[in-house]
Amino acid sequence: MSNVERNTIRQCIQAILHGDWVDDYEFATRLGFERKLLRQILGNWPLLEDSADSLVCLAINNCMNEVRHGISISKSD
């Protein structure tokens, strides 16, 4: 994976973790895990175990899916 790809993934995770697009009460329902997991992932970045059946893989995929399809981010955000 290139540095650009890694950076894109990290930015998606940061947007979901720190942005105001997904409220706490709906976070686990929309993403399939608690916000605490994203804090742990960023704390371990880039040393992650992201095998296909891991929570890290789920978090990466679901954050990227939210950014692409679930939330609306303007250019000013």
Secondary structure, 3 states (H helix, E strand, C coil): CCHHHHHHHHHHHHHHHHCCCCCHHHHHHHHCCCHHHHHHHHHHCCCCCCCCCCHHHHHHHHHHHHHHHHCCCCCCC
